[in-house]
Amino acid sequence: CPRLVVKIGSALLVDADGNVRREWLESIVADIAARHAKGQRIAVVSSGAIALGARRLRLPKGGRASLEDAQAAAATGQIALSQVWAELLGAQGLTAAQMLVTLNDLEERRRYLNAAATLHRLLALGVVPIINENDSVATAEIRFGDNDRLAARIGQAARAGGVILLSDVDGLYTANPGRDPKAALVPEVGRIDARILAMADGGSDSGMGSGGMISKLAAARIAQSAGAHLAIASGRVLHPLAAFADGGRCTVFVAPRATRARKAWLAGRLTARGRIHVDAGAVAALGKGRSLLPAGAVHVEGRF
């Protein structure tokens, strides 16, 4: 796909002591440079700021003991994280740009369009945007909470054809492989239904990240609604993008034909200010893609 979003989890970027895994990072930057040379444009959603900042500030529990600690760690770690990305991309002849976004930047239509315009221009200029949630100002109530869903929303805004979630797992399994030796990798998923959701596990093996398989399935739904394929692949190896391209183990969520951009944005929203209760006839009509008529609304909550 001409445009690709790559999400990198904290456990891949930062070791247990809170240091950047520089050799690994150099390998994925080399992968990005190789793809860039072939004409593909890549945006990176990079975790790791809180983990890096917590070490520098000597905060307990990896900087997640309190909201205030997480905000301070993020503010301290983000500058270090951006510096490393800029240095390594620069060594490959690529220019890095930093974008820090909040949940509301992508939930409010005007701000979303502004962020999308910035992404389009950066990618058109051949720049590699390094994106993260602005955890230094995000609150517990108003935040993404994980970079999986953020990556899917960025893919939507960038009109990317694909999203790759590099993680400490190599895909979706029929059960938690750490607890069930009979668990099998699911190589491809079309529709995310109750059976697929039942396979998810909310935990993160590393204890460093904030998203588990549940957040990855939520990200896959967002990406699919925008017509972008999404893959969950292991980032534990060097040159993980090259390994993925060479047929490495993964789960690919295949996207159907994309809906209109505004509908896709609405479908990917994570917050709601109100609710409209509808009758059975309206449910049937909406299920077929038709509009909601006033007669189908039986009750309204909230202000929106």
C-alpha positions in Angstrom: 0.0 0.0 0.0 1.3 3.5 -0.8 0.8 4.6 2.8 1.4 2.5 5.9 1.1 3.1 9.6 3.4 1.2 11.9 2.7 1.1 15.7 5.5 0.1 18.0 4.8 -1.0 21.6 6.8 0.2 24.6 8.2 -3.3 25.3 9.9 -3.3 21.9 11.5 0.1 22.3 12.5 0.1 25.9 14.2 -2.6 27.9 13.4 -3.6 31.5 15.9 -1.0 32.8 14.2 1.8 31.0 16.8 2.2 28.2 16.2 2.5 24.5 16.8 -0.8 22.7 19.0 0.9 20.2 20.1 -2.0 18.1 16.5 -3.0 17.5 15.4 0.5 16.8 18.2 0.9 14.2 17.0 -2.3 12.5 13.4 -1.0 12.1 14.6 2.4 10.9 16.6 0.5 8.2 13.4 -1.3 7.3 11.5 2.0 7.0 14.3 3.5 4.8 14.2 0.4 2.5 10.4 0.8 2.1 10.7 4.5 1.7 13.3 4.0 -1.2 10.6 1.9 -3.0 8.1 4.7 -2.8 6.1 3.7 0.3 5.4 6.4 2.8 5.3 5.4 6.5 4.0 7.1 9.6 5.1 5.6 13.0 3.0 5.6 16.1 5.6 5.2 18.8 5.1 4.3 22.4 7.9 4.5 25.0 7.8 8.0 26.3 6.5 7.2 29.8 8.8 4.2 30.2 11.8 6.4 29.2 10.8 9.3 31.3 10.1 7.1 34.4 13.7 5.9 34.4 15.2 9.4 34.1 12.9 10.7 36.9 13.3 7.5 39.0 9.6 7.1 39.4 8.1 3.9 40.8 6.0 1.4 38.8 7.4 2.6 35.5 5.8 6.0 36.0 2.3 4.7 36.2 1.8 4.9 40.0 -0.4 8.0 39.5 -1.7 10.2 36.7 0.7 13.0 37.8 3.7 10.6 37.6 2.6 9.4 34.1 2.2 13.0 32.9 5.7 14.0 34.2 7.3 10.9 32.8 5.7 11.5 29.4 6.8 15.1 29.3 10.4 14.0 30.1 10.5 10.9 28.0 8.9 12.3 24.9 11.8 14.6 24.1 14.3 11.8 24.5 12.2 9.5 22.3 11.9 12.1 19.6 15.6 12.8 19.7 16.5 9.1 19.1 14.0 8.8 16.3 15.3 12.0 14.6 18.9 10.9 15.0 18.5 7.3 13.5 16.2 8.4 10.7 18.6 11.2 9.9 21.4 8.7 9.6 19.3 7.0 6.8 18.8 10.3 5.0 15.2 10.7 6.3 13.6 13.6 8.0 11.5 13.0 11.2 8.6 15.0 12.4 6.8 14.9 15.7 3.0 14.9 16.2 1.5 14.7 19.7 -2.3 14.3 19.7 -5.0 14.0 22.3 -8.3 12.0 22.0 -10.2 15.2 21.3 -7.9 16.1 18.4 -9.3 13.1 16.5 -12.8 13.0 18.0 -13.8 16.6 17.1 -14.3 16.9 13.3 -12.5 20.2 12.7 -9.4 19.2 14.7 -9.4 15.8 13.0 -9.4 17.4 9.6 -6.5 19.7 10.7 -4.5 16.7 11.9 -5.3 14.8 8.7 -4.1 17.8 6.6 -0.8 17.9 8.5 -0.3 14.2 8.0 -1.0 14.4 4.3 1.5 17.2 3.8 4.2 15.5 5.8 3.9 12.3 3.9 3.8 14.1 0.6 7.0 15.8 1.5 8.7 12.4 2.2 8.8 13.0 6.0 8.4 10.2 8.5 5.9 11.4 11.2 6.5 10.1 14.7 3.2 10.2 16.5 2.2 9.6 20.1 -0.6 10.4 22.4 0.1 13.7 24.3 0.2 11.9 27.7 1.6 15.0 29.4 -1.8 16.7 29.2 -4.2 13.8 28.8 -6.4 12.9 31.8 -7.6 9.5 32.9 -11.1 10.2 31.5 -10.1 11.8 28.2 -7.4 9.7 26.5 -6.9 6.9 24.1 -5.2 4.8 26.8 -3.4 2.6 24.2 -1.6 3.3 21.0 -3.3 0.4 19.1 -6.5 2.4 18.6 -4.5 5.6 18.1 -2.6 3.9 15.2 -5.9 2.9 13.6 -7.3 6.4 13.8 -4.0 7.8 12.4 -4.3 5.3 9.6 -7.8 6.6 8.9 -6.6 10.2 9.0 -3.6 9.5 6.7 -5.8 7.4 4.3 -3.4 4.6 4.7 -4.0 1.2 3.1 -2.6 -0.7 6.0 -1.7 -0.6 9.6 0.8 -2.9 11.3 0.8 -3.3 15.1 4.2 -4.5 16.2 3.9 -6.0 19.6 5.2 -8.7 22.0 2.7 -11.1 20.5 2.7 -12.4 16.9 -1.1 -12.4 16.3 -4.5 -13.4 17.6 -4.7 -16.9 19.0 -7.7 -19.1 19.7 -6.8 -18.8 23.4 -4.1 -17.3 25.5 -1.0 -19.2 24.3 0.7 -18.5 27.7 -2.0 -20.5 29.5 -3.3 -22.9 26.8 -0.7 -25.1 25.0 -3.4 -26.0 22.4 -3.9 -22.3 21.4 -3.5 -21.8 17.6 -2.6 -18.7 15.7 -5.5 -17.3 13.5 -3.8 -16.1 10.3 -6.7 -14.2 8.8 -9.9 -12.5 10.0 -12.6 -11.0 7.9 -15.5 -10.1 10.2 -14.9 -9.4 13.9 -17.8 -11.2 15.5 -18.5 -12.6 19.0 -16.4 -15.7 18.3 -13.3 -13.6 17.5 -13.9 -11.3 20.5 -14.0 -14.3 22.8 -10.4 -15.1 21.8 -9.1 -11.8 23.1 -7.2 -11.3 26.3 -6.8 -7.9 27.9 -3.3 -8.4 29.4 0.0 -7.3 28.1 2.8 -9.9 28.5 5.5 -7.3 29.1 3.7 -5.4 31.9 5.0 -2.2 30.2 2.4 -1.5 27.6 -1.3 -0.4 28.2 -3.0 -2.4 25.5 -3.8 -6.1 25.2 -5.5 -8.1 22.5 -8.8 -6.4 23.3 -7.4 -3.0 22.3 -5.9 -4.6 19.1 -9.3 -5.9 18.1 -10.8 -2.5 18.7 -8.1 -1.0 16.5 -8.8 -3.6 13.8 -12.5 -2.6 13.7 -11.5 1.1 13.3 -9.1 0.3 10.5 -11.6 -2.0 8.7 -14.3 0.7 8.8 -11.8 3.0 6.9 -11.0 0.3 4.3 -7.5 -0.4 5.7 -6.1 -3.8 6.4 -4.6 -4.3 9.8 -1.9 -6.8 10.9 -0.8 -7.9 14.3 2.8 -9.1 14.1 5.7 -9.8 16.5 8.3 -7.1 16.9 10.7 -9.2 19.0 13.0 -9.9 16.0 15.4 -7.6 14.4 14.2 -6.0 11.1 10.5 -6.8 12.0 9.1 -5.1 8.9 11.3 -7.2 6.6 10.4 -10.3 8.5 6.7 -9.4 8.1 7.1 -8.9 4.4 8.9 -12.2 4.1 5.9 -14.1 5.4 6.4 -13.9 9.1 3.7 -15.2 11.5 0.9 -12.7 12.0 -2.8 -12.2 12.0 -4.2 -10.0 9.2 -7.7 -8.4 9.5 -8.9 -8.0 6.0 -10.8 -4.8 5.3 -14.0 -4.7 3.2 -14.6 -1.9 0.7 -14.2 1.4 2.5 -17.2 3.5 3.6 -17.3 7.2 2.9 -14.6 9.2 4.8 -17.1 10.9 7.2 -18.9 7.7 8.0 -15.6 5.9 8.7 -14.6 8.7 11.0 -17.9 8.5 12.9 -17.6 4.7 13.1 -14.1 5.0 14.6 -15.1 7.4 17.3 -14.3 6.3 20.9 -16.6 8.7 22.8 -20.2 9.8 22.5 -22.1 12.7 24.0 -25.5 11.3 23.7 -27.7 8.4 22.7 -30.6 7.8 20.4 -32.9 4.9 21.3 -34.6 3.5 18.2 -37.4 1.0 17.5 -37.1 -2.4 15.7 -38.0 -0.9 12.4 -35.2 1.6 12.6 -32.7 -1.1 13.6 -33.6 -3.1 10.5 -33.2 0.0 8.3 -29.9 1.1 9.8 -28.6 -2.4 9.4 -29.1 -2.1 5.6 -27.3 1.3 5.5 -30.4 3.4 5.3 -31.0 6.7 7.1 -32.7 7.1 10.5 -36.1 8.8 10.2 -37.5 10.8 13.2 -40.3 8.3 13.6 -37.8 5.6 14.4 -36.4 7.5 17.4 -38.2 6.7 20.6 -35.9 8.4 23.2 -32.9 10.7 23.3 -30.3 11.2 26.0 -27.6 13.8 26.3 -26.8 17.0 24.5 -25.2 16.8 21.1 
